[in-house]
Amino acid sequence: MSRPRSSRAALRRKAAWRWLARSTLALAGALLMLFQATAEASGAAAETAAVPGMERQRQLVHMVRQECGSCHGMSLQGGLGPALLPADLQEKSAEGLAATIYHGRHGTAMPPWQRFLTEAEATWIVERLLAGFPE
Amino acid sequence: MRRLLVLFFVTLLLGCASTAPTAPRATGDLVLIIERASGHVTLASTTSRQPYARIGGLGDLSHASAVYSRDGRYAYVFGRDGALSKIDMLEARVVKRVVQSGNAIGGSISQDGRIVVAQNYTPGGIKAFDAETLELLSEVPAEYAPGQFSKVVGLADTAGNKFAYALFEAGEIWVTDFSNPRQPQTQRFPAGKNPYDGLVTPDGRYFMAGLFGEDGIALLDLWQTDRGARKILQNYGRGEERLPVYKMPHLRGWTMAQGKVYLPAVGRHEVLVVDATTWQEVGRIPVRGQPVFVMARPDGRQIWVNFSFPDYSKIDVIDTLQGKVVSQLEPGKGILHMEFTPRGEHVWLSARDDHKILIYSTETLTQIGDIKADAPSGIFFSSRAHRIGF
Protein backbone atom coordinates (compact mmCIF):
# COMPACT_ATOMS: atom_id res chain seq x y z
CA MET A 1 0.00 0.00 0.00
CA SER A 2 1.25 3.47 -0.80
CA ARG A 3 1.79 5.91 2.06
CA PRO A 4 0.69 9.56 1.84
CA ARG A 5 3.47 11.48 0.18
CA SER A 6 2.64 15.15 0.80
CA SER A 7 2.05 16.48 4.31
CA ARG A 8 -1.24 18.06 3.21
CA ALA A 9 -2.59 14.70 2.14
CA ALA A 10 -1.42 13.22 5.44
CA LEU A 11 -3.29 15.90 7.41
CA ARG A 12 -6.43 15.41 5.42
CA ARG A 13 -6.24 11.68 6.00
CA LYS A 14 -5.67 12.16 9.75
CA ALA A 15 -8.73 14.34 10.01
CA ALA A 16 -10.79 11.84 8.11
CA TRP A 17 -9.68 9.06 10.42
CA ARG A 18 -10.51 11.10 13.51
CA TRP A 19 -13.98 11.77 12.16
CA LEU A 20 -14.47 8.15 11.27
CA ALA A 21 -13.32 6.94 14.69
CA ARG A 22 -15.60 9.41 16.50
CA SER A 23 -18.68 8.59 14.50
CA THR A 24 -18.02 4.84 14.72
CA LEU A 25 -17.74 5.09 18.52
CA ALA A 26 -20.98 7.00 18.73
CA LEU A 27 -22.74 4.55 16.47
CA ALA A 28 -21.35 1.58 18.38
CA GLY A 29 -22.57 3.09 21.67
CA ALA A 30 -26.04 3.58 20.30
CA LEU A 31 -26.11 0.08 18.86
CA LEU A 32 -24.89 -1.39 22.14
CA MET A 33 -27.73 0.23 24.04
CA LEU A 34 -30.21 -0.97 21.47
CA PHE A 35 -28.77 -4.47 21.53
CA GLN A 36 -28.85 -4.70 25.32
CA ALA A 37 -32.47 -3.68 25.30
CA THR A 38 -33.50 -6.23 22.68
CA ALA A 39 -31.27 -8.97 24.10
CA GLU A 40 -32.91 -8.60 27.50
CA ALA A 41 -36.28 -8.81 25.85
CA SER A 42 -35.65 -11.82 23.62
CA GLY A 43 -33.10 -13.81 25.67
CA ALA A 44 -30.90 -16.04 23.50
CA ALA A 45 -33.10 -15.72 20.41
CA ALA A 46 -30.26 -14.27 18.34
CA GLU A 47 -28.25 -17.45 18.82
CA THR A 48 -30.96 -20.03 18.18
CA ALA A 49 -32.12 -18.23 15.03
CA ALA A 50 -28.89 -19.35 13.31
CA VAL A 51 -29.47 -23.06 13.90
CA PRO A 52 -31.31 -24.70 11.00
CA GLY A 53 -34.38 -26.83 11.73
CA MET A 54 -34.10 -30.61 11.95
CA GLU A 55 -35.27 -31.28 8.39
CA ARG A 56 -32.89 -28.69 7.00
CA GLN A 57 -30.04 -30.11 9.10
CA ARG A 58 -30.71 -33.49 7.53
CA GLN A 59 -30.56 -31.93 4.05
CA LEU A 60 -27.32 -30.11 4.85
CA VAL A 61 -25.68 -33.28 6.21
CA HIS A 62 -26.74 -35.13 3.05
CA MET A 63 -25.36 -32.30 0.89
CA VAL A 64 -22.00 -32.25 2.67
CA ARG A 65 -21.59 -36.05 2.61
CA GLN A 66 -22.76 -36.50 -0.98
CA GLU A 67 -22.07 -33.30 -2.96
CA CYS A 68 -19.08 -31.90 -1.07
CA GLY A 69 -18.03 -35.54 -0.79
CA SER A 70 -17.43 -35.79 -4.53
CA CYS A 71 -14.23 -33.76 -4.02
CA HIS A 72 -13.59 -34.03 -0.26
CA GLY A 73 -14.58 -37.70 0.05
CA MET A 74 -17.80 -39.00 1.52
CA SER A 75 -15.95 -39.73 4.76
CA LEU A 76 -14.40 -36.23 4.43
CA GLN A 77 -10.89 -37.69 4.37
CA GLY A 78 -10.08 -35.65 1.30
CA GLY A 79 -9.86 -36.26 -2.43
CA LEU A 80 -9.12 -33.69 -5.08
CA GLY A 81 -10.16 -31.27 -2.34
CA PRO A 82 -8.52 -31.26 1.11
CA ALA A 83 -9.62 -33.41 4.08
CA LEU A 84 -12.29 -31.83 6.30
CA LEU A 85 -11.88 -33.83 9.50
CA PRO A 86 -11.62 -31.93 12.82
CA ALA A 87 -7.86 -32.51 13.03
CA ASP A 88 -7.39 -31.03 9.54
CA LEU A 89 -9.35 -27.88 10.36
CA GLN A 90 -8.03 -27.16 13.87
CA GLU A 91 -5.65 -24.40 12.79
CA LYS A 92 -8.16 -22.65 10.54
CA SER A 93 -10.52 -19.85 11.51
CA ALA A 94 -14.18 -20.86 11.60
CA GLU A 95 -15.19 -17.59 9.96
CA GLY A 96 -12.76 -18.13 7.11
CA LEU A 97 -14.06 -21.65 6.56
CA ALA A 98 -17.66 -20.46 6.46
CA ALA A 99 -16.67 -17.76 3.96
CA THR A 100 -14.94 -20.40 1.83
CA ILE A 101 -18.13 -22.48 1.73
CA TYR A 102 -20.33 -19.47 1.02
CA HIS A 103 -18.16 -17.57 -1.46
CA GLY A 104 -15.88 -20.30 -2.79
CA ARG A 105 -12.16 -19.77 -3.34
CA HIS A 106 -11.32 -17.99 -6.53
CA GLY A 107 -8.56 -19.60 -8.56
CA THR A 108 -9.15 -23.01 -6.99
CA ALA A 109 -11.68 -25.78 -7.65
CA MET A 110 -13.80 -24.71 -4.65
CA PRO A 111 -17.06 -23.22 -5.97
CA PRO A 112 -19.36 -20.84 -4.04
CA TRP A 113 -22.35 -22.62 -2.47
CA GLN A 114 -24.39 -19.46 -1.79
CA ARG A 115 -27.09 -20.54 -4.23
CA PHE A 116 -27.88 -23.49 -1.99
CA LEU A 117 -27.43 -22.27 1.57
CA THR A 118 -27.36 -19.17 3.79
CA GLU A 119 -24.32 -17.77 5.57
CA ALA A 120 -25.78 -18.99 8.86
CA GLU A 121 -26.06 -22.50 7.42
CA ALA A 122 -22.44 -22.33 6.23
CA THR A 123 -21.47 -21.39 9.79
CA TRP A 124 -23.52 -24.30 11.14
CA ILE A 125 -21.73 -26.69 8.74
CA VAL A 126 -18.34 -25.42 9.91
CA GLU A 127 -19.33 -25.91 13.57
CA ARG A 128 -20.39 -29.46 12.79
CA LEU A 129 -17.19 -30.13 10.82
CA LEU A 130 -15.06 -28.91 13.71
CA ALA A 131 -16.96 -31.09 16.16
CA GLY A 132 -16.90 -34.20 13.94
CA PHE A 133 -19.49 -34.28 11.18
CA PRO A 134 -22.72 -36.28 11.70
CA GLU A 135 -23.30 -39.35 9.49
CA MET B 1 -12.75 -92.26 16.65
CA ARG B 2 -15.71 -89.84 16.77
CA ARG B 3 -13.54 -87.14 15.23
CA LEU B 4 -12.55 -89.46 12.42
CA LEU B 5 -16.19 -90.26 11.80
CA VAL B 6 -17.07 -86.54 11.59
CA LEU B 7 -14.19 -85.98 9.24
CA PHE B 8 -15.43 -88.85 7.07
CA PHE B 9 -18.92 -87.38 6.78
CA VAL B 10 -17.63 -83.88 6.11
CA THR B 11 -15.41 -85.23 3.34
CA LEU B 12 -18.36 -87.13 1.94
CA LEU B 13 -20.54 -84.02 1.97
CA LEU B 14 -17.88 -81.85 0.35
CA GLY B 15 -17.36 -84.54 -2.27
CA CYS B 16 -21.05 -84.55 -3.08
CA ALA B 17 -21.13 -80.75 -3.27
CA SER B 18 -18.24 -80.56 -5.69
CA THR B 19 -19.55 -83.31 -7.97
CA ALA B 20 -23.14 -82.05 -7.96
CA PRO B 21 -24.00 -80.93 -11.47
CA THR B 22 -24.05 -77.14 -11.68
CA ALA B 23 -24.67 -75.33 -14.92
CA PRO B 24 -21.49 -73.59 -16.05
CA ARG B 25 -21.73 -69.84 -15.99
CA ALA B 26 -19.97 -67.44 -18.38
CA THR B 27 -18.89 -63.90 -17.57
CA GLY B 28 -19.67 -61.90 -20.70
CA ASP B 29 -22.86 -60.27 -19.44
CA LEU B 30 -22.12 -59.47 -15.81
CA VAL B 31 -22.18 -56.17 -14.01
CA LEU B 32 -20.82 -54.84 -10.76
CA ILE B 33 -22.67 -51.95 -9.14
CA ILE B 34 -20.99 -49.79 -6.50
CA GLU B 35 -23.19 -48.91 -3.53
CA ARG B 36 -21.12 -45.99 -2.35
CA ALA B 37 -22.60 -45.24 1.05
CA SER B 38 -22.65 -48.73 2.54
CA GLY B 39 -19.44 -50.30 1.23
CA HIS B 40 -21.34 -52.92 -0.77
CA VAL B 41 -21.32 -54.04 -4.38
CA THR B 42 -24.26 -55.68 -6.10
CA LEU B 43 -23.58 -58.19 -8.87
CA ALA B 44 -26.16 -58.60 -11.61
CA SER B 45 -26.68 -60.02 -15.07
CA THR B 46 -27.31 -57.72 -17.98
CA THR B 47 -29.25 -60.51 -19.72
CA SER B 48 -31.75 -61.31 -16.96
CA ARG B 49 -31.44 -57.74 -15.66
CA GLN B 50 -31.59 -59.16 -12.14
CA PRO B 51 -29.08 -59.06 -9.29
CA TYR B 52 -27.59 -62.39 -8.22
CA ALA B 53 -25.36 -61.44 -5.29
CA ARG B 54 -24.40 -58.64 -2.92
CA ILE B 55 -21.03 -58.35 -1.20
CA GLY B 56 -20.29 -56.09 1.79
CA GLY B 57 -17.38 -54.92 3.89
CA LEU B 58 -15.56 -53.14 1.10
CA GLY B 59 -14.89 -49.88 2.97
CA ASP B 60 -15.35 -46.34 1.65
CA LEU B 61 -16.62 -46.75 -1.89
CA SER B 62 -17.31 -43.09 -2.69
CA HIS B 63 -15.87 -42.60 -6.16
CA ALA B 64 -14.95 -46.29 -6.33
CA SER B 65 -14.28 -47.85 -9.70
CA ALA B 66 -13.57 -51.32 -11.08
CA VAL B 67 -11.60 -53.01 -13.85
CA TYR B 68 -11.81 -56.64 -15.02
CA SER B 69 -9.40 -59.47 -15.59
CA ARG B 70 -9.19 -60.38 -19.28
CA ASP B 71 -11.49 -63.39 -18.82
CA GLY B 72 -14.06 -61.20 -17.08
CA ARG B 73 -14.08 -63.44 -14.02
CA TYR B 74 -12.43 -61.09 -11.54
CA ALA B 75 -13.27 -57.49 -10.82
CA TYR B 76 -10.68 -55.28 -9.13
CA VAL B 77 -12.43 -52.64 -7.07
CA PHE B 78 -10.51 -49.51 -6.09
CA GLY B 79 -11.99 -47.91 -2.97
CA ARG B 80 -11.58 -44.32 -1.89
CA ASP B 81 -9.89 -45.46 1.31
CA GLY B 82 -7.02 -46.97 -0.68
CA ALA B 83 -8.30 -50.55 -0.55
CA LEU B 84 -7.96 -52.79 -3.60
CA SER B 85 -10.37 -55.75 -3.57
CA LYS B 86 -10.32 -58.63 -6.02
CA ILE B 87 -13.81 -60.02 -6.46
CA ASP B 88 -14.72 -63.35 -8.04
CA MET B 89 -17.77 -62.51 -10.17
CA LEU B 90 -18.81 -66.18 -10.44
CA GLU B 91 -18.41 -67.26 -6.84
CA ALA B 92 -19.52 -63.81 -5.70
CA ARG B 93 -16.88 -63.37 -3.02
CA VAL B 94 -13.85 -61.31 -2.17
CA VAL B 95 -10.79 -63.35 -3.10
CA LYS B 96 -8.17 -60.92 -1.88
CA ARG B 97 -8.05 -57.46 -0.40
CA VAL B 98 -5.12 -55.13 0.27
CA VAL B 99 -5.06 -51.61 1.67
CA GLN B 100 -2.50 -50.05 -0.60
CA SER B 101 -2.67 -46.31 0.15
CA GLY B 102 -4.42 -43.71 2.27
CA ASN B 103 -6.58 -42.24 -0.45
CA ALA B 104 -7.08 -43.69 -3.91
CA ILE B 105 -8.98 -42.65 -7.00
CA GLY B 106 -9.23 -45.64 -9.27
CA GLY B 107 -6.98 -47.86 -11.28
CA SER B 108 -6.40 -49.76 -14.44
CA ILE B 109 -5.24 -53.15 -15.75
CA SER B 110 -2.43 -53.82 -18.20
CA GLN B 111 -2.87 -54.90 -21.81
CA ASP B 112 -1.74 -58.45 -20.97
CA GLY B 113 -3.93 -58.54 -17.87
CA ARG B 114 -1.09 -59.36 -15.50
CA ILE B 115 -0.62 -56.01 -13.75
CA VAL B 116 -3.21 -54.01 -11.87
CA VAL B 117 -2.20 -50.39 -11.26
CA ALA B 118 -3.81 -48.18 -8.62
CA GLN B 119 -3.66 -44.39 -8.76
CA ASN B 120 -3.40 -42.55 -5.49
CA TYR B 121 -4.00 -39.10 -4.07
CA THR B 122 -2.15 -39.70 -0.80
CA PRO B 123 0.63 -40.45 -1.04
CA GLY B 124 0.45 -39.26 -4.65
CA GLY B 125 1.61 -41.78 -7.19
CA ILE B 126 0.80 -45.13 -8.76
CA LYS B 127 1.40 -48.68 -7.53
CA ALA B 128 1.59 -51.86 -9.59
CA PHE B 129 0.25 -55.19 -8.30
CA ASP B 130 0.37 -58.73 -9.56
CA ALA B 131 -3.17 -59.32 -10.89
CA GLU B 132 -3.11 -62.90 -9.62
CA THR B 133 -1.89 -62.39 -6.04
CA LEU B 134 -2.15 -58.60 -5.51
CA GLU B 135 1.49 -58.66 -4.48
CA LEU B 136 3.07 -55.21 -4.78
CA LEU B 137 5.47 -55.19 -7.74
CA SER B 138 6.64 -51.60 -7.84
CA GLU B 139 5.55 -48.02 -7.33
CA VAL B 140 6.08 -44.67 -9.01
CA PRO B 141 5.71 -41.78 -6.55
CA ALA B 142 4.36 -38.66 -8.25
CA GLU B 143 7.26 -36.60 -6.92
CA TYR B 144 7.47 -33.91 -9.57
CA ALA B 145 9.95 -31.74 -7.70
CA PRO B 146 12.09 -32.65 -4.66
CA GLY B 147 9.67 -33.34 -1.80
CA GLN B 148 6.63 -32.25 -3.86
CA PHE B 149 4.03 -34.94 -4.53
CA SER B 150 1.06 -34.59 -6.82
CA LYS B 151 -2.35 -36.25 -6.86
CA VAL B 152 -2.67 -38.63 -9.77
CA VAL B 153 -5.72 -38.49 -12.05
CA GLY B 154 -6.88 -40.04 -15.31
CA LEU B 155 -4.85 -43.27 -15.20
CA ALA B 156 -5.48 -45.38 -18.30
CA ASP B 157 -3.83 -48.49 -19.75
CA THR B 158 -2.28 -48.27 -23.19
CA ALA B 159 -0.47 -50.65 -25.52
CA GLY B 160 2.70 -52.43 -24.40
CA ASN B 161 1.81 -52.55 -20.68
CA LYS B 162 2.20 -48.79 -20.49
CA PHE B 163 -0.02 -46.57 -18.38
CA ALA B 164 -0.71 -42.90 -19.01
CA TYR B 165 -1.88 -40.54 -16.27
CA ALA B 166 -1.86 -36.89 -15.27
CA LEU B 167 -0.63 -35.03 -12.21
CA PHE B 168 -3.08 -32.49 -10.82
CA GLU B 169 -0.63 -30.20 -9.00
CA ALA B 170 2.31 -30.76 -11.34
CA GLY B 171 0.37 -30.08 -14.55
CA GLU B 172 2.12 -32.96 -16.29
CA ILE B 173 1.29 -36.15 -18.16
CA TRP B 174 3.37 -39.18 -17.23
CA VAL B 175 3.65 -42.40 -19.18
CA THR B 176 5.04 -45.36 -17.25
CA ASP B 177 6.21 -48.51 -18.99
CA PHE B 178 5.70 -51.66 -16.91
CA SER B 179 7.08 -54.13 -19.46
CA ASN B 180 9.51 -54.93 -16.67
CA PRO B 181 6.96 -54.64 -13.85
CA ARG B 182 9.51 -54.41 -11.07
CA GLN B 183 11.51 -51.72 -12.83
CA PRO B 184 9.09 -49.26 -14.40
CA GLN B 185 10.35 -46.51 -16.70
CA THR B 186 8.60 -43.14 -16.71
CA GLN B 187 8.46 -40.34 -19.30
CA ARG B 188 7.19 -36.88 -18.34
CA PHE B 189 5.39 -34.29 -20.49
CA PRO B 190 4.26 -30.77 -19.58
CA ALA B 191 0.46 -30.68 -20.02
CA GLY B 192 -1.18 -27.53 -18.58
CA LYS B 193 -2.68 -26.23 -15.39
CA ASN B 194 -4.48 -28.71 -13.08
CA PRO B 195 -5.43 -31.69 -15.21
CA TYR B 196 -8.57 -33.20 -13.61
CA ASP B 197 -9.00 -36.46 -15.55
CA GLY B 198 -7.73 -38.26 -18.61
CA LEU B 199 -8.65 -40.76 -21.30
CA VAL B 200 -7.11 -43.03 -23.89
CA THR B 201 -8.86 -43.09 -27.27
CA PRO B 202 -10.49 -46.47 -28.11
CA ASP B 203 -7.62 -47.35 -30.49
CA GLY B 204 -5.12 -46.76 -27.71
CA ARG B 205 -3.22 -44.10 -29.64
CA TYR B 206 -3.93 -40.80 -27.89
CA PHE B 207 -4.01 -39.78 -24.26
CA MET B 208 -6.02 -36.68 -23.43
CA ALA B 209 -6.01 -34.79 -20.15
CA GLY B 210 -8.83 -32.34 -19.41
CA LEU B 211 -7.56 -29.18 -17.73
CA PHE B 212 -9.31 -27.46 -14.86
CA GLY B 213 -6.88 -24.60 -14.30
CA GLU B 214 -7.18 -23.31 -17.85
CA ASP B 215 -9.49 -23.76 -20.84
CA GLY B 216 -8.14 -26.55 -22.97
CA ILE B 217 -7.27 -30.22 -23.32
CA ALA B 218 -3.74 -31.64 -23.38
CA LEU B 219 -3.24 -34.22 -26.14
CA LEU B 220 -0.38 -36.71 -26.30
CA ASP B 221 0.22 -39.00 -29.28
CA LEU B 222 1.39 -42.23 -27.64
CA TRP B 223 2.77 -43.44 -30.97
CA GLN B 224 5.02 -40.37 -31.21
CA THR B 225 5.75 -39.33 -27.66
CA ASP B 226 8.90 -37.51 -28.80
CA ARG B 227 6.57 -34.79 -30.13
CA GLY B 228 5.33 -34.08 -26.60
CA ALA B 229 1.87 -33.05 -25.47
CA ARG B 230 0.04 -30.24 -27.23
CA LYS B 231 -3.04 -28.26 -26.36
CA ILE B 232 -6.33 -28.40 -28.18
CA LEU B 233 -9.53 -26.43 -27.58
CA GLN B 234 -7.44 -23.63 -26.14
CA ASN B 235 -9.48 -20.72 -24.81
CA TYR B 236 -12.79 -22.45 -25.43
CA GLY B 237 -14.12 -20.35 -22.56
CA ARG B 238 -13.51 -17.22 -24.69
CA GLY B 239 -12.36 -15.35 -21.61
CA GLU B 240 -15.88 -15.37 -20.18
CA GLU B 241 -16.51 -15.82 -16.45
CA ARG B 242 -16.90 -19.51 -15.66
CA LEU B 243 -20.02 -20.96 -14.11
CA PRO B 244 -19.34 -22.70 -10.80
CA VAL B 245 -18.32 -26.37 -11.14
CA TYR B 246 -19.86 -28.44 -8.33
CA LYS B 247 -18.40 -31.69 -9.58
CA MET B 248 -15.45 -32.49 -11.82
CA PRO B 249 -16.30 -34.02 -15.20
CA HIS B 250 -15.15 -37.58 -15.94
CA LEU B 251 -13.31 -38.63 -19.07
CA ARG B 252 -12.84 -42.06 -20.66
CA GLY B 253 -12.61 -43.48 -24.16
CA TRP B 254 -16.42 -43.50 -24.52
CA THR B 255 -16.13 -39.90 -25.62
CA MET B 256 -15.35 -40.79 -29.27
CA ALA B 257 -18.14 -41.18 -31.80
CA GLN B 258 -18.13 -41.14 -35.59
CA GLY B 259 -14.66 -39.62 -35.92
CA LYS B 260 -15.34 -36.91 -33.40
CA VAL B 261 -14.60 -36.41 -29.74
CA TYR B 262 -17.40 -35.11 -27.51
CA LEU B 263 -15.99 -33.45 -24.41
CA PRO B 264 -17.51 -31.79 -21.35
CA ALA B 265 -16.72 -28.07 -21.14
CA VAL B 266 -15.55 -26.96 -17.69
CA GLY B 267 -17.59 -24.08 -16.25
CA ARG B 268 -19.85 -23.92 -19.30
CA HIS B 269 -23.07 -25.76 -19.97
CA GLU B 270 -21.80 -27.14 -23.24
CA VAL B 271 -20.46 -30.25 -24.91
CA LEU B 272 -17.46 -29.43 -27.09
CA VAL B 273 -17.04 -31.29 -30.37
CA VAL B 274 -13.59 -31.90 -31.82
CA ASP B 275 -12.62 -33.51 -35.12
CA ALA B 276 -10.41 -36.49 -34.25
CA THR B 277 -8.15 -36.10 -37.28
CA THR B 278 -7.47 -32.35 -37.28
CA TRP B 279 -8.11 -31.87 -33.52
CA GLN B 280 -9.94 -28.64 -34.33
CA GLU B 281 -13.16 -27.62 -32.63
CA VAL B 282 -16.04 -28.28 -35.00
CA GLY B 283 -18.96 -27.42 -32.80
CA ARG B 284 -20.42 -26.98 -29.37
CA ILE B 285 -23.77 -28.21 -28.15
CA PRO B 286 -25.67 -26.39 -25.40
CA VAL B 287 -26.91 -28.69 -22.63
CA ARG B 288 -28.85 -28.24 -19.39
CA GLY B 289 -26.04 -28.16 -16.86
CA GLN B 290 -22.35 -28.77 -16.13
CA PRO B 291 -21.68 -32.06 -17.97
CA VAL B 292 -20.04 -34.84 -15.92
CA PHE B 293 -20.20 -37.89 -18.21
CA VAL B 294 -20.43 -37.34 -21.96
CA MET B 295 -20.85 -40.90 -23.13
CA ALA B 296 -21.34 -42.25 -26.64
CA ARG B 297 -23.56 -45.23 -27.33
CA PRO B 298 -21.19 -47.87 -28.72
CA ASP B 299 -22.37 -47.25 -32.30
CA GLY B 300 -21.77 -43.51 -31.90
CA ARG B 301 -25.27 -42.46 -32.96
CA GLN B 302 -26.24 -41.07 -29.55
CA ILE B 303 -24.34 -39.21 -26.85
CA TRP B 304 -25.83 -39.31 -23.36
CA VAL B 305 -24.90 -36.48 -21.01
CA ASN B 306 -25.45 -36.32 -17.26
CA PHE B 307 -24.78 -33.32 -15.05
CA SER B 308 -23.29 -32.19 -11.79
CA PHE B 309 -25.28 -31.04 -8.77
CA PRO B 310 -27.85 -29.38 -8.86
CA ASP B 311 -28.86 -30.58 -12.34
CA TYR B 312 -28.07 -34.23 -11.71
CA SER B 313 -31.59 -35.50 -12.18
CA LYS B 314 -31.48 -34.67 -15.88
CA ILE B 315 -30.07 -36.47 -18.90
CA ASP B 316 -29.67 -34.89 -22.32
CA VAL B 317 -29.45 -37.17 -25.34
CA ILE B 318 -27.56 -35.83 -28.35
CA ASP B 319 -28.15 -37.23 -31.83
CA THR B 320 -24.77 -37.15 -33.57
CA LEU B 321 -26.31 -37.01 -37.03
CA GLN B 322 -28.22 -33.83 -36.18
CA GLY B 323 -25.52 -32.50 -33.85
CA LYS B 324 -27.99 -31.40 -31.17
CA VAL B 325 -29.94 -32.51 -28.12
CA VAL B 326 -32.97 -34.45 -29.29
CA SER B 327 -34.30 -35.67 -25.97
CA GLN B 328 -34.35 -34.25 -22.46
CA LEU B 329 -34.97 -36.88 -19.80
CA GLU B 330 -35.58 -36.71 -16.05
CA PRO B 331 -35.07 -40.37 -15.17
CA GLY B 332 -34.50 -40.12 -11.40
CA LYS B 333 -32.80 -38.32 -8.54
CA GLY B 334 -29.03 -38.00 -8.51
CA ILE B 335 -27.99 -39.72 -11.74
CA LEU B 336 -24.30 -40.36 -11.05
CA HIS B 337 -23.23 -42.79 -13.75
CA MET B 338 -24.24 -44.50 -16.99
CA GLU B 339 -23.11 -47.66 -18.74
CA PHE B 340 -24.15 -48.96 -22.14
CA THR B 341 -24.55 -52.63 -22.96
CA PRO B 342 -21.73 -53.54 -25.37
CA ARG B 343 -23.97 -53.37 -28.43
CA GLY B 344 -25.80 -50.31 -27.20
CA GLU B 345 -29.42 -51.44 -26.98
CA HIS B 346 -29.71 -50.53 -23.29
CA VAL B 347 -28.16 -48.06 -20.94
CA TRP B 348 -28.02 -48.51 -17.18
CA LEU B 349 -28.28 -45.37 -15.04
CA SER B 350 -27.58 -45.14 -11.32
CA ALA B 351 -30.11 -42.98 -9.46
CA ARG B 352 -28.34 -42.41 -6.16
CA ASP B 353 -31.14 -40.78 -4.20
CA ASP B 354 -33.82 -43.10 -5.59
CA HIS B 355 -31.65 -46.09 -4.53
CA LYS B 356 -32.15 -47.72 -7.90
CA ILE B 357 -30.44 -48.67 -11.11
CA LEU B 358 -32.68 -47.65 -13.99
CA ILE B 359 -32.45 -49.60 -17.22
CA TYR B 360 -33.40 -47.68 -20.35
CA SER B 361 -33.92 -48.68 -23.94
CA THR B 362 -31.78 -46.41 -26.14
CA GLU B 363 -34.21 -46.99 -28.99
CA THR B 364 -37.42 -45.86 -27.29
CA LEU B 365 -35.72 -43.80 -24.55
CA THR B 366 -38.05 -45.36 -22.00
CA GLN B 367 -37.38 -47.32 -18.85
CA ILE B 368 -37.61 -51.08 -19.22
CA GLY B 369 -36.54 -52.19 -15.77
CA ASP B 370 -34.83 -51.37 -12.51
CA ILE B 371 -32.70 -52.92 -9.79
CA LYS B 372 -32.67 -51.90 -6.14
CA ALA B 373 -29.33 -50.68 -4.82
CA ASP B 374 -28.30 -48.61 -1.81
CA ALA B 375 -27.13 -45.17 -3.06
CA PRO B 376 -25.62 -46.60 -6.26
CA SER B 377 -22.80 -44.81 -8.07
CA GLY B 378 -20.52 -46.58 -10.56
CA ILE B 379 -21.84 -49.31 -12.88
CA PHE B 380 -19.18 -51.55 -14.42
CA PHE B 381 -19.99 -54.15 -17.09
CA SER B 382 -17.68 -57.13 -17.53
CA SER B 383 -17.43 -56.18 -21.23
CA ARG B 384 -14.90 -53.58 -20.07
CA ALA B 385 -12.48 -56.52 -19.81
CA HIS B 386 -11.92 -56.29 -23.56
CA ARG B 387 -11.44 -52.56 -24.00
CA ILE B 388 -8.17 -50.69 -23.82
CA GLY B 389 -8.12 -47.52 -21.77
CA PHE B 390 -10.73 -48.68 -19.24
Chai-1 contact restraints between the chains, C-beta under 6 A:
chainA,res_idxA,chainB,res_idxB,connection_type,confidence,min_distance_angstrom,max_distance_angstrom,comment,restraint_id
A,E67,B,F309,contact,1.0,0.0,6.0,A-B,restraint_1
A,G69,B,S62,contact,1.0,0.0,6.0,A-B,restraint_2
A,S70,B,K247,contact,1.0,0.0,6.0,A-B,restraint_3
A,G73,B,S62,contact,1.0,0.0,6.0,A-B,restraint_4
A,G73,B,R80,contact,1.0,0.0,6.0,A-B,restraint_5
A,M74,B,S62,contact,1.0,0.0,6.0,A-B,restraint_6
A,S75,B,D60,contact,1.0,0.0,6.0,A-B,restraint_7
A,P111,B,P244,contact,1.0,0.0,6.0,A-B,restraint_8
A,P111,B,V245,contact,1.0,0.0,6.0,A-B,restraint_9
A,P111,B,Y246,contact,1.0,0.0,6.0,A-B,restraint_10
A,P112,B,P244,contact,1.0,0.0,6.0,A-B,restraint_11
